Amino acid sequence: MSIADIRGFIKSLPPARLRDGFIVLIITLSSLGSFALGRLSTTESGSLRIEQRAALGQVLNGEERITKLGAAESFPIPSGTGSVVTSKTGAKYHFPWCAGARSIKEENKVWFDSAEQARAAGFTPAGNCKGLK
């Protein structure tokens, strides 16, 4: 069967059957797409993993850590540093786990003990760092 034969068969169908076939095709594709998205959202191993997470500022194994809420990984704060960071040349301050803070070179980081201190120094909160106001 050639493509021309298939095209001729489709053109010979009544409009009502074409519409019904189109609806069935849309439902089928939507179902397959939903199934695929559901499979993508599961964990890689397919098993449930339960972890204990630290609260903000909780001490774990003798090392102070700030844990990003809802995330499995935690980011250690270097000793002698504060809770927010900014760049020497920047105008925004970030939590240590924000993407903006991780892109700052270590030699350019300026640490503040609190967001209030950073604001008092003239810095504003980064818009893409959730939790900063």
Number of C-alpha atoms within 10 A of each C-alpha: 5 7 8 9 10 11 10 11 10 13 11 10 10 9 11 9 11 14 11 11 12 12 12 12 12 12 12 12 12 12 12 12 12 12 11 11 11 10 12 10 8 11 10 8 7 8 8 8 7 7 7 6 17 16 13 12 14 14 12 13 7 7 12 17 19 22 20 20 13 7 8 11 12 14 13 15 17 11 8 7 13 16 15 25 27 25 21 13 9 13 14 18 27 28 25 23 19 18 12 19 21 14 10 16 10 10 8 13 19 18 21 18 13 13 21 14 13 22 14 9 11 11 18 19 20 19 13 11 17 12 12 14 10
